[in-house]
Amino acid sequence: MIAERRRVAKLVGMTTVVLIVVLGLHPVSTERIAAGYVLALAAIGLGAVTRILGADSWHERRSQFEHVLSRKQPEPTRPSDLVRIEREITFGTTSAGHLHTRLLPLLREAAAARLGIDFDLHPERARAVLGEETWKLLRPDRPEPADRNAPGLPLRSIRAVVDSLERL
């Protein structure tokens, strides 16, 4: 604020010196010189007011509405579908029941979408395209596990299925 006052004082002083020089030379009428001087002082004043109102001290006194609008955006998070699928894979490796009821239907749905084949209507076509190992896991008539609490499928087997689907 003090620096702004000094700046305005310097500009007013320089403008006054220019006024005295122009009055001494008298290239135009005195009324025009006075009007130019007043116009220059008004421009200096408007510039000072604009800088003061735009200063950080003014922004510190923001309303609650402005404060809410200027809050930082939340950190980007992982997509909820990705988190859900990772959870399904984790549970599918630890529980045969979860593997059968949740993960395999999810993989079957992905394979059907990738192939454009309905497994229930065209099981032989799906089997031929998927290969024997992948078909063994994804076939719709796969029997339910005898012990639902038994360990599920190892992660490397799930990875092999996903890799075979990605190659299609």
N, C-alpha and C positions, 0 to 999 in steps of 0.2 A: 504494500500500500504506500509506503514511504517512497519507494523507487518510482512508483507511478506519479506521485506528486512532483518529484524532482524532474521527471520526464516532461510533465505538463508545463512546469515552470520554465524549463529550457525552451520548449517550443513557443510558449507565449513570449518569452524574452526575444527569441530570434525573430518572431513575427513582428514584434514591436520595432526592432532594429530595421527590418525591411521596410516597415511603414515610414520610419523617419527618413530613410534613404529615398524612398519613392516620393515622399512629400518634398524633399529637397530638390529632386530632379523635376518634379511636377510634369510627367508626361501626359497625364489626363486630368480631368477635373477632380477637385478635392472630394466631392461627393462620391465619385466612383472609387477613389482610393480608400475612403472611409468604409464604403460598402464591402470592398474586398477584404479589408482588415477584419470587419465584423464577421464576414463569411469564414475567414481563416480561423478566427477564434471559435466559432461555432463548430467547425470541423474538428478542431483540437478537443473541444469539450465532448463532442459525441464519441470520438475515438476513445477518450479516457473513460467515459461512462460504459462503453461497450466492453472495454478490457476489464473494468472492475466487476461488471455483472457476469462476465464470463470466467472470472477467476475461480480457483478451487475453493476458496473460502465460501463463495456463494453456493457451490454444489454441496458443501457439507450440511447446509440447512435444507436438505431436500424433504419433501413430504414422504409420508409412509408409502403412498402409492408409487412414487418414483423409486423408492428404495426396493419395493417388491419387484418392480419391473426390471431393475438393474441387477438382480441377484444372479450369481454365477449359475450357469447351466450344470445340471448334475453330470457326473462323470459317465461316460458311455459304459453301458453294461453289456454283458454277453446276451445274445438273443435267447429269449425264454425257450424257444423250440430246441435250440442247441443244448441248453442245460437239461431239458426234459429228456432228450435222446441219450445224452451222456449218462443220466441217472438210470434210464431203462437198460442200457448196456451194462452198467455196474451191477444192477440187481439181477440181470440175466446171467451174469457170471457166478453169482452167489446162490441163486435159488432156481431149481428146475421148474418150480411152479410159476415163478415170475417169467422165466424164459418162455414157457409154453403159452402163458396167457397174455403177456404184454410185448415182449421183444420180438418173438417170431412173427406175430401178426403185423407188427410194424415193418419188419424186413420184407415180409410177403407183400405188403401193400406197396413198398418201394419198388420191389421187383416187378410187380404187375404194372405199375405206372411206367417203369423203365422199358418193359417189353411191349406194353400195350396189349397184354394177353390176360384174360380172366382165368385164373387158375382153376376155378370150379367148372367153367364151361369147356376149357381146352387144356386139361392137365397133361396130355401127352405132348402137345406143342411146347408147353412151358418146360416140361421135363427135358425135352430134346435141346432146348436153347440154354437152360441153366446148367446142365451137366448133373451127373448122378449125385455127387457130394452135396452140392447146394440144394438140389431137389429133395434130398433126404431130410434136410432140415426145414425147408419151406413148404413142403407139400401140405395142402389143406387138411388131409385126413390123417395127419401125424398123430399117433396115440398120445394120450396124456401120460405124464411120467407116473410111475408107481409111487415114488416118494417125492412129494412136492417140495420138501425141505432139503432134498439132496442138492449137492452143488450143481450149478447150471453148466453152461458151455464155457470152455476156456476162452480167454480173450483172443488168442491167436486163431481159434476156429471162427469166431465172430468176424475177425479181421479178414480171414480168407473168404468168407461169404460176401462181405462188403466189397472186397477187391474184385471178386468174380462178377458182382453186379455192376461195378464201375466199368469193367471191361466190355460190357454189353453195348 
